Amino acid sequence: MEAVILAAGEGIRMRPLTANHPKAMLPIANKPILEHLVTQVKRAGISDFVFIVGHKDEQITDYFGNGDKWGVRILYRLQQQAMGTADALKMAQDVARENFLVLNGDIIVDEHDIRELSQSDQITIGVKEVNDPSGLGIIEEMDGFVRHIIEKPEFPTSKLVNTGIYFMTPQIFSAISRTTKSTRGEFELTRSIEMLIEQGIPIRCETLEYWQDIGYPWDLLDANAAAMSDLNVSNNGVIEENVHIQGPFNIGQGTIIRSGSYITGPVCIGCNCDVGPNCFIRPSTSIGDDCRIGAGVEIKNSIIMRGTYIPHQNYVGDSVIGENCNLGAGTKIANQRLDKNEIHISDQNTKRKKLGAIIGDGVMTGINVSINAGSIIGNNVWIGPGMLATGVTPDNVHLRVEKPV
């Protein structure tokens, strides 16, 4: 059986993180989302993959190659324009000739659910009941069969959501060939499935035990913490004397943890990093390759991507920081409102009471910069010394105190 993974989209809601990266390549526990997905599918006994790629496709193809490193075989199909999930799946029609699985490339699922779903003998949708289905595709079902699929309704009529994992038969391609654009201007796979239902073809739904959707940048924090919940201890670096480490941790090759550093796991630290002296790294933090975490720095429940420097007396809490950033001495990122209410970004309720900043690639801050809770900082932003950054800052903006006349 083959697994077709839809990884062509940018993920506009994930900006600024996806401006330079495919959404499926954003890291959790120092591995791309897509790698976690491949690992679970492989454990379920499936080793043939078709990746549908598009936005920044070379990052996926360069990283995974033909799949040998993971003991799998990978074919690639390019979706030239982002025209929807049905159009993306159509790219695999020449290779997916028997029954096959389809998975969105931006979800976290478990091998048990994949194995169970792959045993089906008719088109089946993996579903999950959630407390808040807003912003998700919902499923109306009866006796284990799908009655309707509704994409992101304003007023959901069900708490059962489409998880983006399907067991498919070649029947789906005949429906895709007749699918027209939705009101959102896309060829949607859910509409193709609805057409089969209208023809009287039964579509099963199967409840998954485990599923995480990554729809917004802050969802990466929950996925990151979950991915490290059963972390095994691994040290391929150098740990100096007078370093205190408790809980599980991974330290990559060429990394040095300097004296006085205090690390509470689970924590992942990549290769060729320089950490400390006298810093505090708290649980559910992942630090990518080639990073610098310096003296007097405290980091909590955050994702720090490759090549970023946080070197002098900084605080980073509940944040996602992109590649090749540099935080000037004394830069602090707040992660809680004074009234302790849930944090909103623009008109979106994050449903989190603790959220720092989402920071794109190449961001530079001067000394003593303050970044407010729930801030979005675009790519290649410079924030001058002593400034306060709050709300949403677009890409390529330079914030600085104006000189007096």
PEMOGI-V960193 format. One record per run of one state. SS is the DSSP state (a for helix, b for strand, c for the rest). FROM is the first residue (numbers start at 0). TO is the last residue. If there is no record, write none. Layout:
BEGIN
ss/from/to
SS/FROM/TO
SS/FROM/TO
END
This chain:
BEGIN
ss/from/to
c/0/0
b/1/6
c/7/10
a/11/13
c/14/21
a/22/24
c/25/25
b/26/27
c/28/29
b/30/31
a/32/42
c/43/46
b/47/52
c/53/55
a/56/63
c/64/66
a/67/69
c/70/71
b/72/77
c/78/83
a/84/89
c/90/98
b/99/103
c/104/105
b/106/108
c/109/109
a/110/116
c/117/122
b/123/128
c/129/136
b/137/141
c/142/143
b/144/149
c/150/158
b/159/167
c/168/169
a/170/176
c/177/187
a/188/197
c/198/202
b/203/206
c/207/209
b/210/212
c/213/217
a/218/226
c/227/232
b/233/234
c/235/236
b/237/238
c/239/242
b/243/245
c/246/247
b/248/250
c/251/254
b/255/256
c/257/260
b/261/263
c/264/265
b/266/268
c/269/272
b/273/274
c/275/278
b/279/280
c/281/283
b/284/286
c/287/290
b/291/294
c/295/296
b/297/299
c/300/301
b/302/303
c/304/307
b/308/311
c/312/313
b/314/316
c/317/318
b/319/320
c/321/324
b/325/326
c/327/330
b/331/332
c/333/342
b/343/344
c/345/346
b/347/348
c/349/355
b/356/358
c/359/362
b/363/364
c/365/368
b/369/370
c/371/373
b/374/376
c/377/380
b/381/382
c/383/386
b/387/388
c/389/390
b/391/392
c/393/396
b/397/398
c/399/404
END
